[in-house]
Amino acid sequence: MSTVFIVVSIVVLAGVAVLAFLMGKDRKENRLTPLASLAFGCVVAGLMFGEDRFIGYGLMAVGVVLAVVDMINRSRSK
């Protein structure tokens, strides 16, 4: 059951990333920054390594922290 949840989560996250990439090509203000990309990759890796809770939750936590840092950096630059 948990494997199905992980696979569905990865597919949904990949779909959101593809939609964001396709829809945000023309707009410069909504571009995915390198830090946000790294955060997204950490969250996806955390989902993939969900069998080992320490590694999975650790990667997800790192991804969330990186996303928050990216949000703070973007808000200060405006």
mmCIF file of the N, C-alpha and C atoms, coordinates in Angstrom:
data_MODEL
# 
_entry.id   MODEL 
# 
loop_
_atom_site.group_PDB 
_atom_site.id 
_atom_site.type_symbol 
_atom_site.label_atom_id 
_atom_site.label_alt_id 
_atom_site.label_comp_id 
_atom_site.label_asym_id 
_atom_site.label_entity_id 
_atom_site.label_seq_id 
_atom_site.pdbx_PDB_ins_code 
_atom_site.Cartn_x 
_atom_site.Cartn_y 
_atom_site.Cartn_z 
_atom_site.occupancy 
_atom_site.B_iso_or_equiv 
_atom_site.pdbx_formal_charge 
_atom_site.auth_seq_id 
_atom_site.auth_comp_id 
_atom_site.auth_asym_id 
_atom_site.auth_atom_id 
_atom_site.pdbx_PDB_model_num 
ATOM 1   N N  . MET A 1 1  ? 0.815  -1.198 0.000   1.00 0.00 ? 1  MET A N  1 
ATOM 2   C CA . MET A 1 1  ? 0.000  0.000  0.000   1.00 0.00 ? 1  MET A CA 1 
ATOM 3   C C  . MET A 1 1  ? 0.859  1.263  0.000   1.00 0.00 ? 1  MET A C  1 
ATOM 4   N N  . SER A 1 2  ? 1.932  1.283  0.809   1.00 0.00 ? 2  SER A N  1 
ATOM 5   C CA . SER A 1 2  ? 2.769  2.471  0.866   1.00 0.00 ? 2  SER A CA 1 
ATOM 6   C C  . SER A 1 2  ? 3.538  2.673  -0.437  1.00 0.00 ? 2  SER A C  1 
ATOM 7   N N  . THR A 1 3  ? 3.863  1.586  -1.120  1.00 0.00 ? 3  THR A N  1 
ATOM 8   C CA . THR A 1 3  ? 4.553  1.710  -2.401  1.00 0.00 ? 3  THR A CA 1 
ATOM 9   C C  . THR A 1 3  ? 3.659  2.396  -3.425  1.00 0.00 ? 3  THR A C  1 
ATOM 10  N N  . VAL A 1 4  ? 2.393  2.066  -3.415  1.00 0.00 ? 4  VAL A N  1 
ATOM 11  C CA . VAL A 1 4  ? 1.441  2.702  -4.339  1.00 0.00 ? 4  VAL A CA 1 
ATOM 12  C C  . VAL A 1 4  ? 1.341  4.188  -4.029  1.00 0.00 ? 4  VAL A C  1 
ATOM 13  N N  . PHE A 1 5  ? 1.300  4.535  -2.761  1.00 0.00 ? 5  PHE A N  1 
ATOM 14  C CA . PHE A 1 5  ? 1.241  5.937  -2.363  1.00 0.00 ? 5  PHE A CA 1 
ATOM 15  C C  . PHE A 1 5  ? 2.483  6.702  -2.836  1.00 0.00 ? 5  PHE A C  1 
ATOM 16  N N  . ILE A 1 6  ? 3.643  6.092  -2.696  1.00 0.00 ? 6  ILE A N  1 
ATOM 17  C CA . ILE A 1 6  ? 4.885  6.732  -3.118  1.00 0.00 ? 6  ILE A CA 1 
ATOM 18  C C  . ILE A 1 6  ? 4.899  6.939  -4.623  1.00 0.00 ? 6  ILE A C  1 
ATOM 19  N N  . VAL A 1 7  ? 4.491  5.933  -5.368  1.00 0.00 ? 7  VAL A N  1 
ATOM 20  C CA . VAL A 1 7  ? 4.473  6.039  -6.828  1.00 0.00 ? 7  VAL A CA 1 
ATOM 21  C C  . VAL A 1 7  ? 3.494  7.115  -7.275  1.00 0.00 ? 7  VAL A C  1 
ATOM 22  N N  . VAL A 1 8  ? 2.309  7.139  -6.685  1.00 0.00 ? 8  VAL A N  1 
ATOM 23  C CA . VAL A 1 8  ? 1.312  8.154  -7.045  1.00 0.00 ? 8  VAL A CA 1 
ATOM 24  C C  . VAL A 1 8  ? 1.822  9.543  -6.693  1.00 0.00 ? 8  VAL A C  1 
ATOM 25  N N  . SER A 1 9  ? 2.474  9.700  -5.555  1.00 0.00 ? 9  SER A N  1 
ATOM 26  C CA . SER A 1 9  ? 3.018  10.998 -5.155  1.00 0.00 ? 9  SER A CA 1 
ATOM 27  C C  . SER A 1 9  ? 4.084  11.482 -6.126  1.00 0.00 ? 9  SER A C  1 
ATOM 28  N N  . ILE A 1 10 ? 4.949  10.581 -6.546  1.00 0.00 ? 10 ILE A N  1 
ATOM 29  C CA . ILE A 1 10 ? 6.004  10.950 -7.493  1.00 0.00 ? 10 ILE A CA 1 
ATOM 30  C C  . ILE A 1 10 ? 5.407  11.342 -8.832  1.00 0.00 ? 10 ILE A C  1 
ATOM 31  N N  . VAL A 1 11 ? 4.409  10.604 -9.293  1.00 0.00 ? 11 VAL A N  1 
ATOM 32  C CA . VAL A 1 11 ? 3.773  10.928 -10.573 1.00 0.00 ? 11 VAL A CA 1 
ATOM 33  C C  . VAL A 1 11 ? 3.081  12.288 -10.498 1.00 0.00 ? 11 VAL A C  1 
ATOM 34  N N  . VAL A 1 12 ? 2.389  12.564 -9.413  1.00 0.00 ? 12 VAL A N  1 
ATOM 35  C CA . VAL A 1 12 ? 1.701  13.849 -9.261  1.00 0.00 ? 12 VAL A CA 1 
ATOM 36  C C  . VAL A 1 12 ? 2.716  14.991 -9.194  1.00 0.00 ? 12 VAL A C  1 
ATOM 37  N N  . LEU A 1 13 ? 3.797  14.822 -8.428  1.00 0.00 ? 13 LEU A N  1 
ATOM 38  C CA . LEU A 1 13 ? 4.817  15.865 -8.341  1.00 0.00 ? 13 LEU A CA 1 
ATOM 39  C C  . LEU A 1 13 ? 5.492  16.102 -9.695  1.00 0.00 ? 13 LEU A C  1 
ATOM 40  N N  . ALA A 1 14 ? 5.736  15.032 -10.428 1.00 0.00 ? 14 ALA A N  1 
ATOM 41  C CA . ALA A 1 14 ? 6.340  15.190 -11.758 1.00 0.00 ? 14 ALA A CA 1 
ATOM 42  C C  . ALA A 1 14 ? 5.374  15.920 -12.688 1.00 0.00 ? 14 ALA A C  1 
ATOM 43  N N  . GLY A 1 15 ? 4.082  15.612 -12.587 1.00 0.00 ? 15 GLY A N  1 
ATOM 44  C CA . GLY A 1 15 ? 3.082  16.298 -13.403 1.00 0.00 ? 15 GLY A CA 1 
ATOM 45  C C  . GLY A 1 15 ? 3.018  17.779 -13.089 1.00 0.00 ? 15 GLY A C  1 
ATOM 46  N N  . VAL A 1 16 ? 3.071  18.110 -11.828 1.00 0.00 ? 16 VAL A N  1 
ATOM 47  C CA . VAL A 1 16 ? 3.059  19.523 -11.423 1.00 0.00 ? 16 VAL A CA 1 
ATOM 48  C C  . VAL A 1 16 ? 4.311  20.226 -11.941 1.00 0.00 ? 16 VAL A C  1 
ATOM 49  N N  . ALA A 1 17 ? 5.455  19.557 -11.859 1.00 0.00 ? 17 ALA A N  1 
ATOM 50  C CA . ALA A 1 17 ? 6.698  20.163 -12.351 1.00 0.00 ? 17 ALA A CA 1 
ATOM 51  C C  . ALA A 1 17 ? 6.634  20.402 -13.856 1.00 0.00 ? 17 ALA A C  1 
ATOM 52  N N  . VAL A 1 18 ? 6.095  19.444 -14.593 1.00 0.00 ? 18 VAL A N  1 
ATOM 53  C CA . VAL A 1 18 ? 5.975  19.606 -16.047 1.00 0.00 ? 18 VAL A CA 1 
ATOM 54  C C  . VAL A 1 18 ? 5.024  20.751 -16.376 1.00 0.00 ? 18 VAL A C  1 
ATOM 55  N N  . LEU A 1 19 ? 3.894  20.811 -15.696 1.00 0.00 ? 19 LEU A N  1 
ATOM 56  C CA . LEU A 1 19 ? 2.950  21.908 -15.936 1.00 0.00 ? 19 LEU A CA 1 
ATOM 57  C C  . LEU A 1 19 ? 3.562  23.266 -15.595 1.00 0.00 ? 19 LEU A C  1 
ATOM 58  N N  . ALA A 1 20 ? 4.279  23.335 -14.501 1.00 0.00 ? 20 ALA A N  1 
ATOM 59  C CA . ALA A 1 20 ? 4.923  24.594 -14.121 1.00 0.00 ? 20 ALA A CA 1 
ATOM 60  C C  . ALA A 1 20 ? 5.975  24.992 -15.148 1.00 0.00 ? 20 ALA A C  1 
ATOM 61  N N  . PHE A 1 21 ? 6.689  24.019 -15.669 1.00 0.00 ? 21 PHE A N  1 
ATOM 62  C CA . PHE A 1 21 ? 7.705  24.312 -16.670 1.00 0.00 ? 21 PHE A CA 1 
ATOM 63  C C  . PHE A 1 21 ? 7.073  24.782 -17.973 1.00 0.00 ? 21 PHE A C  1 
ATOM 64  N N  . LEU A 1 22 ? 6.016  24.115 -18.411 1.00 0.00 ? 22 LEU A N  1 
ATOM 65  C CA . LEU A 1 22 ? 5.380  24.466 -19.678 1.00 0.00 ? 22 LEU A CA 1 
ATOM 66  C C  . LEU A 1 22 ? 4.624  25.790 -19.609 1.00 0.00 ? 22 LEU A C  1 
ATOM 67  N N  . MET A 1 23 ? 3.950  26.042 -18.508 1.00 0.00 ? 23 MET A N  1 
ATOM 68  C CA . MET A 1 23 ? 3.147  27.252 -18.385 1.00 0.00 ? 23 MET A CA 1 
ATOM 69  C C  . MET A 1 23 ? 3.995  28.469 -18.031 1.00 0.00 ? 23 MET A C  1 
ATOM 70  N N  . GLY A 1 24 ? 5.148  28.269 -17.423 1.00 0.00 ? 24 GLY A N  1 
ATOM 71  C CA . GLY A 1 24 ? 5.955  29.389 -16.958 1.00 0.00 ? 24 GLY A CA 1 
ATOM 72  C C  . GLY A 1 24 ? 7.081  29.778 -17.891 1.00 0.00 ? 24 GLY A C  1 
ATOM 73  N N  . LYS A 1 25 ? 7.080  29.284 -19.110 1.00 0.00 ? 25 LYS A N  1 
ATOM 74  C CA . LYS A 1 25 ? 8.171  29.605 -20.032 1.00 0.00 ? 25 LYS A CA 1 
ATOM 75  C C  . LYS A 1 25 ? 8.235  31.082 -20.376 1.00 0.00 ? 25 LYS A C  1 
ATOM 76  N N  . ASP A 1 26 ? 7.102  31.710 -20.585 1.00 0.00 ? 26 ASP A N  1 
ATOM 77  C CA . ASP A 1 26 ? 7.076  33.102 -21.028 1.00 0.00 ? 26 ASP A CA 1 
ATOM 78  C C  . ASP A 1 26 ? 7.267  34.097 -19.895 1.00 0.00 ? 26 ASP A C  1 
ATOM 79  N N  . ARG A 1 27 ? 6.891  33.719 -18.703 1.00 0.00 ? 27 ARG A N  1 
ATOM 80  C CA . ARG A 1 27 ? 6.971  34.641 -17.576 1.00 0.00 ? 27 ARG A CA 1 
ATOM 81  C C  . ARG A 1 27 ? 8.281  34.456 -16.825 1.00 0.00 ? 27 ARG A C  1 
ATOM 82  N N  . LYS A 1 28 ? 9.021  35.527 -16.680 1.00 0.00 ? 28 LYS A N  1 
ATOM 83  C CA . LYS A 1 28 ? 10.319 35.449 -16.004 1.00 0.00 ? 28 LYS A CA 1 
ATOM 84  C C  . LYS A 1 28 ? 10.164 35.410 -14.476 1.00 0.00 ? 28 LYS A C  1 
ATOM 85  N N  . GLU A 1 29 ? 9.113  36.010 -13.947 1.00 0.00 ? 29 GLU A N  1 
ATOM 86  C CA . GLU A 1 29 ? 8.997  36.096 -12.494 1.00 0.00 ? 29 GLU A CA 1 
ATOM 87  C C  . GLU A 1 29 ? 8.634  34.763 -11.849 1.00 0.00 ? 29 GLU A C  1 
ATOM 88  N N  . ASN A 1 30 ? 8.131  33.825 -12.597 1.00 0.00 ? 30 ASN A N  1 
ATOM 89  C CA . ASN A 1 30 ? 7.749  32.533 -12.026 1.00 0.00 ? 30 ASN A CA 1 
ATOM 90  C C  . ASN A 1 30 ? 8.716  31.418 -12.395 1.00 0.00 ? 30 ASN A C  1 
ATOM 91  N N  . ARG A 1 31 ? 9.935  31.768 -12.786 1.00 0.00 ? 31 ARG A N  1 
ATOM 92  C CA . ARG A 1 31 ? 10.926 30.760 -13.136 1.00 0.00 ? 31 ARG A CA 1 
ATOM 93  C C  . ARG A 1 31 ? 11.348 29.990 -11.891 1.00 0.00 ? 31 ARG A C  1 
ATOM 94  N N  . LEU A 1 32 ? 11.646 28.713 -12.079 1.00 0.00 ? 32 LEU A N  1 
ATOM 95  C CA . LEU A 1 32 ? 12.105 27.871 -10.993 1.00 0.00 ? 32 LEU A CA 1 
ATOM 96  C C  . LEU A 1 32 ? 13.589 28.147 -10.761 1.00 0.00 ? 32 LEU A C  1 
ATOM 97  N N  . THR A 1 33 ? 13.926 28.586 -9.568  1.00 0.00 ? 33 THR A N  1 
ATOM 98  C CA . THR A 1 33 ? 15.316 28.907 -9.257  1.00 0.00 ? 33 THR A CA 1 
ATOM 99  C C  . THR A 1 33 ? 16.093 27.614 -9.001  1.00 0.00 ? 33 THR A C  1 
ATOM 100 N N  . PRO A 1 34 ? 17.412 27.680 -9.080  1.00 0.00 ? 34 PRO A N  1 
ATOM 101 C CA . PRO A 1 34 ? 18.207 26.481 -8.786  1.00 0.00 ? 34 PRO A CA 1 
ATOM 102 C C  . PRO A 1 34 ? 17.979 25.951 -7.367  1.00 0.00 ? 34 PRO A C  1 
ATOM 103 N N  . LEU A 1 35 ? 17.783 26.848 -6.426  1.00 0.00 ? 35 LEU A N  1 
ATOM 104 C CA . LEU A 1 35 ? 17.540 26.415 -5.046  1.00 0.00 ? 35 LEU A CA 1 
ATOM 105 C C  . LEU A 1 35 ? 16.183 25.711 -4.925  1.00 0.00 ? 35 LEU A C  1 
ATOM 106 N N  . ALA A 1 36 ? 15.177 26.223 -5.627  1.00 0.00 ? 36 ALA A N  1 
ATOM 107 C CA . ALA A 1 36 ? 13.868 25.574 -5.622  1.00 0.00 ? 36 ALA A CA 1 
ATOM 108 C C  . ALA A 1 36 ? 13.928 24.217 -6.316  1.00 0.00 ? 36 ALA A C  1 
ATOM 109 N N  . SER A 1 37 ? 14.724 24.118 -7.360  1.00 0.00 ? 37 SER A N  1 
ATOM 110 C CA . SER A 1 37 ? 14.892 22.835 -8.041  1.00 0.00 ? 37 SER A CA 1 
ATOM 111 C C  . SER A 1 37 ? 15.541 21.814 -7.118  1.00 0.00 ? 37 SER A C  1 
ATOM 112 N N  . LEU A 1 38 ? 16.547 22.256 -6.372  1.00 0.00 ? 38 LEU A N  1 
ATOM 113 C CA . LEU A 1 38 ? 17.203 21.366 -5.416  1.00 0.00 ? 38 LEU A CA 1 
ATOM 114 C C  . LEU A 1 38 ? 16.237 20.933 -4.320  1.00 0.00 ? 38 LEU A C  1 
ATOM 115 N N  . ALA A 1 39 ? 15.410 21.855 -3.858  1.00 0.00 ? 39 ALA A N  1 
ATOM 116 C CA . ALA A 1 39 ? 14.411 21.535 -2.838  1.00 0.00 ? 39 ALA A CA 1 
ATOM 117 C C  . ALA A 1 39 ? 13.414 20.509 -3.369  1.00 0.00 ? 39 ALA A C  1 
ATOM 118 N N  . PHE A 1 40 ? 12.963 20.704 -4.597  1.00 0.00 ? 40 PHE A N  1 
ATOM 119 C CA . PHE A 1 40 ? 12.031 19.767 -5.223  1.00 0.00 ? 40 PHE A CA 1 
ATOM 120 C C  . PHE A 1 40 ? 12.668 18.387 -5.354  1.00 0.00 ? 40 PHE A C  1 
ATOM 121 N N  . GLY A 1 41 ? 13.935 18.357 -5.764  1.00 0.00 ? 41 GLY A N  1 
ATOM 122 C CA . GLY A 1 41 ? 14.640 17.081 -5.892  1.00 0.00 ? 41 GLY A CA 1 
ATOM 123 C C  . GLY A 1 41 ? 14.797 16.370 -4.559  1.00 0.00 ? 41 GLY A C  1 
ATOM 124 N N  . CYS A 1 42 ? 15.049 17.121 -3.499  1.00 0.00 ? 42 CYS A N  1 
ATOM 125 C CA . CYS A 1 42 ? 15.182 16.513 -2.164  1.00 0.00 ? 42 CYS A CA 1 
ATOM 126 C C  . CYS A 1 42 ? 13.860 15.916 -1.691  1.00 0.00 ? 42 CYS A C  1 
ATOM 127 N N  . VAL A 1 43 ? 12.766 16.613 -1.942  1.00 0.00 ? 43 VAL A N  1 
ATOM 128 C CA . VAL A 1 43 ? 11.464 16.094 -1.541  1.00 0.00 ? 43 VAL A CA 1 
ATOM 129 C C  . VAL A 1 43 ? 11.134 14.825 -2.318  1.00 0.00 ? 43 VAL A C  1 
ATOM 130 N N  . VAL A 1 44 ? 11.389 14.814 -3.612  1.00 0.00 ? 44 VAL A N  1 
ATOM 131 C CA . VAL A 1 44 ? 11.132 13.619 -4.419  1.00 0.00 ? 44 VAL A CA 1 
ATOM 132 C C  . VAL A 1 44 ? 12.035 12.468 -3.966  1.00 0.00 ? 44 VAL A C  1 
ATOM 133 N N  . ALA A 1 45 ? 13.296 12.757 -3.696  1.00 0.00 ? 45 ALA A N  1 
ATOM 134 C CA . ALA A 1 45 ? 14.208 11.725 -3.201  1.00 0.00 ? 45 ALA A CA 1 
ATOM 135 C C  . ALA A 1 45 ? 13.738 11.199 -1.848  1.00 0.00 ? 45 ALA A C  1 
ATOM 136 N N  . GLY A 1 46 ? 13.226 12.080 -1.009  1.00 0.00 ? 46 GLY A N  1 
ATOM 137 C CA . GLY A 1 46 ? 12.684 11.641 0.279   1.00 0.00 ? 46 GLY A CA 1 
ATOM 138 C C  . GLY A 1 46 ? 11.506 10.702 0.110   1.00 0.00 ? 46 GLY A C  1 
ATOM 139 N N  . LEU A 1 47 ? 10.677 10.965 -0.887  1.00 0.00 ? 47 LEU A N  1 
ATOM 140 C CA . LEU A 1 47 ? 9.567  10.058 -1.163  1.00 0.00 ? 47 LEU A CA 1 
ATOM 141 C C  . LEU A 1 47 ? 10.066 8.713  -1.690  1.00 0.00 ? 47 LEU A C  1 
ATOM 142 N N  . MET A 1 48 ? 11.105 8.759  -2.495  1.00 0.00 ? 48 MET A N  1 
ATOM 143 C CA . MET A 1 48 ? 11.632 7.517  -3.060  1.00 0.00 ? 48 MET A CA 1 
ATOM 144 C C  . MET A 1 48 ? 12.319 6.665  -1.998  1.00 0.00 ? 48 MET A C  1 
ATOM 145 N N  . PHE A 1 49 ? 12.971 7.296  -1.037  1.00 0.00 ? 49 PHE A N  1 
ATOM 146 C CA . PHE A 1 49 ? 13.636 6.573  0.042   1.00 0.00 ? 49 PHE A CA 1 
ATOM 147 C C  . PHE A 1 49 ? 12.746 6.466  1.271   1.00 0.00 ? 49 PHE A C  1 
ATOM 148 N N  . GLY A 1 50 ? 11.451 6.389  1.077   1.00 0.00 ? 50 GLY A N  1 
ATOM 149 C CA . GLY A 1 50 ? 10.493 6.341  2.175   1.00 0.00 ? 50 GLY A CA 1 
ATOM 150 C C  . GLY A 1 50 ? 10.554 5.082  3.002   1.00 0.00 ? 50 GLY A C  1 
ATOM 151 N N  . GLU A 1 51 ? 11.165 4.034  2.479   1.00 0.00 ? 51 GLU A N  1 
ATOM 152 C CA . GLU A 1 51 ? 11.268 2.783  3.243   1.00 0.00 ? 51 GLU A CA 1 
ATOM 153 C C  . GLU A 1 51 ? 12.124 2.980  4.490   1.00 0.00 ? 51 GLU A C  1 
ATOM 154 N N  . ASP A 1 52 ? 13.203 3.731  4.365   1.00 0.00 ? 52 ASP A N  1 
ATOM 155 C CA . ASP A 1 52 ? 14.046 4.065  5.506   1.00 0.00 ? 52 ASP A CA 1 
ATOM 156 C C  . ASP A 1 52 ? 13.589 5.426  6.013   1.00 0.00 ? 52 ASP A C  1 
ATOM 157 N N  . ARG A 1 53 ? 12.880 5.444  7.111   1.00 0.00 ? 53 ARG A N  1 
ATOM 158 C CA . ARG A 1 53 ? 12.244 6.673  7.578   1.00 0.00 ? 53 ARG A CA 1 
ATOM 159 C C  . ARG A 1 53 ? 13.238 7.784  7.874   1.00 0.00 ? 53 ARG A C  1 
ATOM 160 N N  . PHE A 1 54 ? 14.377 7.447  8.435   1.00 0.00 ? 54 PHE A N  1 
ATOM 161 C CA . PHE A 1 54 ? 15.354 8.478  8.788   1.00 0.00 ? 54 PHE A CA 1 
ATOM 162 C C  . PHE A 1 54 ? 15.836 9.213  7.536   1.00 0.00 ? 54 PHE A C  1 
ATOM 163 N N  . ILE A 1 55 ? 16.192 8.468  6.513   1.00 0.00 ? 55 ILE A N  1 
ATOM 164 C CA . ILE A 1 55 ? 16.674 9.093  5.275   1.00 0.00 ? 55 ILE A CA 1 
ATOM 165 C C  . ILE A 1 55 ? 15.533 9.811  4.564   1.00 0.00 ? 55 ILE A C  1 
ATOM 166 N N  . GLY A 1 56 ? 14.371 9.181  4.453   1.00 0.00 ? 56 GLY A N  1 
ATOM 167 C CA . GLY A 1 56 ? 13.231 9.772  3.761   1.00 0.00 ? 56 GLY A CA 1 
ATOM 168 C C  . GLY A 1 56 ? 12.773 11.074 4.387   1.00 0.00 ? 56 GLY A C  1 
ATOM 169 N N  . TYR A 1 57 ? 12.540 11.053 5.691   1.00 0.00 ? 57 TYR A N  1 
ATOM 170 C CA . TYR A 1 57 ? 12.095 12.264 6.374   1.00 0.00 ? 57 TYR A CA 1 
ATOM 171 C C  . TYR A 1 57 ? 13.191 13.328 6.395   1.00 0.00 ? 57 TYR A C  1 
ATOM 172 N N  . GLY A 1 58 ? 14.443 12.884 6.496   1.00 0.00 ? 58 GLY A N  1 
ATOM 173 C CA . GLY A 1 58 ? 15.549 13.832 6.483   1.00 0.00 ? 58 GLY A CA 1 
ATOM 174 C C  . GLY A 1 58 ? 15.640 14.578 5.157   1.00 0.00 ? 58 GLY A C  1 
ATOM 175 N N  . LEU A 1 59 ? 15.509 13.848 4.046   1.00 0.00 ? 59 LEU A N  1 
ATOM 176 C CA . LEU A 1 59 ? 15.550 14.491 2.734   1.00 0.00 ? 59 LEU A CA 1 
ATOM 177 C C  . LEU A 1 59 ? 14.354 15.421 2.531   1.00 0.00 ? 59 LEU A C  1 
ATOM 178 N N  . MET A 1 60 ? 13.181 14.995 2.994   1.00 0.00 ? 60 MET A N  1 
ATOM 179 C CA . MET A 1 60 ? 12.009 15.870 2.875   1.00 0.00 ? 60 MET A CA 1 
ATOM 180 C C  . MET A 1 60 ? 12.184 17.136 3.712   1.00 0.00 ? 60 MET A C  1 
ATOM 181 N N  . ALA A 1 61 ? 12.753 16.994 4.898   1.00 0.00 ? 61 ALA A N  1 
ATOM 182 C CA . ALA A 1 61 ? 12.980 18.165 5.756   1.00 0.00 ? 61 ALA A CA 1 
ATOM 183 C C  . ALA A 1 61 ? 13.974 19.121 5.111   1.00 0.00 ? 61 ALA A C  1 
ATOM 184 N N  . VAL A 1 62 ? 15.036 18.578 4.519   1.00 0.00 ? 62 VAL A N  1 
ATOM 185 C CA . VAL A 1 62 ? 16.015 19.420 3.834   1.00 0.00 ? 62 VAL A CA 1 
ATOM 186 C C  . VAL A 1 62 ? 15.342 20.151 2.669   1.00 0.00 ? 62 VAL A C  1 
ATOM 187 N N  . GLY A 1 63 ? 14.478 19.440 1.936   1.00 0.00 ? 63 GLY A N  1 
ATOM 188 C CA . GLY A 1 63 ? 13.765 20.059 0.820   1.00 0.00 ? 63 GLY A CA 1 
ATOM 189 C C  . GLY A 1 63 ? 12.858 21.191 1.271   1.00 0.00 ? 63 GLY A C  1 
ATOM 190 N N  . VAL A 1 64 ? 12.163 20.994 2.367   1.00 0.00 ? 64 VAL A N  1 
ATOM 191 C CA . VAL A 1 64 ? 11.269 22.037 2.882   1.00 0.00 ? 64 VAL A CA 1 
ATOM 192 C C  . VAL A 1 64 ? 12.077 23.247 3.353   1.00 0.00 ? 64 VAL A C  1 
ATOM 193 N N  . VAL A 1 65 ? 13.183 23.000 4.035   1.00 0.00 ? 65 VAL A N  1 
ATOM 194 C CA . VAL A 1 65 ? 14.019 24.113 4.504   1.00 0.00 ? 65 VAL A CA 1 
ATOM 195 C C  . VAL A 1 65 ? 14.575 24.897 3.315   1.00 0.00 ? 65 VAL A C  1 
ATOM 196 N N  . LEU A 1 66 ? 15.041 24.192 2.286   1.00 0.00 ? 66 LEU A N  1 
ATOM 197 C CA . LEU A 1 66 ? 15.552 24.873 1.100   1.00 0.00 ? 66 LEU A CA 1 
ATOM 198 C C  . LEU A 1 66 ? 14.457 25.679 0.405   1.00 0.00 ? 66 LEU A C  1 
ATOM 199 N N  . ALA A 1 67 ? 13.255 25.145 0.355   1.00 0.00 ? 67 ALA A N  1 
ATOM 200 C CA . ALA A 1 67 ? 12.141 25.876 -0.266  1.00 0.00 ? 67 ALA A CA 1 
ATOM 201 C C  . ALA A 1 67 ? 11.818 27.142 0.520   1.00 0.00 ? 67 ALA A C  1 
ATOM 202 N N  . VAL A 1 68 ? 11.845 27.066 1.834   1.00 0.00 ? 68 VAL A N  1 
ATOM 203 C CA . VAL A 1 68 ? 11.576 28.247 2.661   1.00 0.00 ? 68 VAL A CA 1 
ATOM 204 C C  . VAL A 1 68 ? 12.674 29.288 2.471   1.00 0.00 ? 68 VAL A C  1 
ATOM 205 N N  . VAL A 1 69 ? 13.928 28.847 2.425   1.00 0.00 ? 69 VAL A N  1 
ATOM 206 C CA . VAL A 1 69 ? 15.038 29.777 2.190   1.00 0.00 ? 69 VAL A CA 1 
ATOM 207 C C  . VAL A 1 69 ? 14.882 30.445 0.827   1.00 0.00 ? 69 VAL A C  1 
ATOM 208 N N  . ASP A 1 70 ? 14.475 29.679 -0.176  1.00 0.00 ? 70 ASP A N  1 
ATOM 209 C CA . ASP A 1 70 ? 14.262 30.245 -1.507  1.00 0.00 ? 70 ASP A CA 1 
ATOM 210 C C  . ASP A 1 70 ? 13.129 31.266 -1.498  1.00 0.00 ? 70 ASP A C  1 
ATOM 211 N N  . MET A 1 71 ? 12.052 30.978 -0.776  1.00 0.00 ? 71 MET A N  1 
ATOM 212 C CA . MET A 1 71 ? 10.949 31.928 -0.679  1.00 0.00 ? 71 MET A CA 1 
ATOM 213 C C  . MET A 1 71 ? 11.399 33.226 -0.001  1.00 0.00 ? 71 MET A C  1 
ATOM 214 N N  . ILE A 1 72 ? 12.195 33.118 1.037   1.00 0.00 ? 72 ILE A N  1 
ATOM 215 C CA . ILE A 1 72 ? 12.684 34.306 1.735   1.00 0.00 ? 72 ILE A CA 1 
ATOM 216 C C  . ILE A 1 72 ? 13.585 35.113 0.805   1.00 0.00 ? 72 ILE A C  1 
ATOM 217 N N  . ASN A 1 73 ? 14.476 34.432 0.081   1.00 0.00 ? 73 ASN A N  1 
ATOM 218 C CA . ASN A 1 73 ? 15.365 35.139 -0.848  1.00 0.00 ? 73 ASN A CA 1 
ATOM 219 C C  . ASN A 1 73 ? 14.578 35.843 -1.944  1.00 0.00 ? 73 ASN A C  1 
ATOM 220 N N  . ARG A 1 74 ? 13.551 35.203 -2.468  1.00 0.00 ? 74 ARG A N  1 
ATOM 221 C CA . ARG A 1 74 ? 12.742 35.814 -3.525  1.00 0.00 ? 74 ARG A CA 1 
ATOM 222 C C  . ARG A 1 74 ? 11.942 36.999 -3.005  1.00 0.00 ? 74 ARG A C  1 
ATOM 223 N N  . SER A 1 75 ? 11.449 36.914 -1.772  1.00 0.00 ? 75 SER A N  1 
ATOM 224 C CA . SER A 1 75 ? 10.660 38.028 -1.227  1.00 0.00 ? 75 SER A CA 1 
ATOM 225 C C  . SER A 1 75 ? 11.541 39.238 -0.932  1.00 0.00 ? 75 SER A C  1 
ATOM 226 N N  . ARG A 1 76 ? 12.783 39.014 -0.565  1.00 0.00 ? 76 ARG A N  1 
ATOM 227 C CA . ARG A 1 76 ? 13.693 40.127 -0.289  1.00 0.00 ? 76 ARG A CA 1 
ATOM 228 C C  . ARG A 1 76 ? 14.151 40.814 -1.566  1.00 0.00 ? 76 ARG A C  1 
ATOM 229 N N  . SER A 1 77 ? 14.213 40.079 -2.656  1.00 0.00 ? 77 SER A N  1 
ATOM 230 C CA . SER A 1 77 ? 14.713 40.674 -3.900  1.00 0.00 ? 77 SER A CA 1 
ATOM 231 C C  . SER A 1 77 ? 13.680 41.532 -4.595  1.00 0.00 ? 77 SER A C  1 
ATOM 232 N N  . LYS A 1 78 ? 12.419 41.456 -4.200  1.00 0.00 ? 78 LYS A N  1 
ATOM 233 C CA . LYS A 1 78 ? 11.374 42.238 -4.852  1.00 0.00 ? 78 LYS A CA 1 
ATOM 234 C C  . LYS A 1 78 ? 11.249 43.606 -4.278  1.00 0.00 ? 78 LYS A C  1 
# 
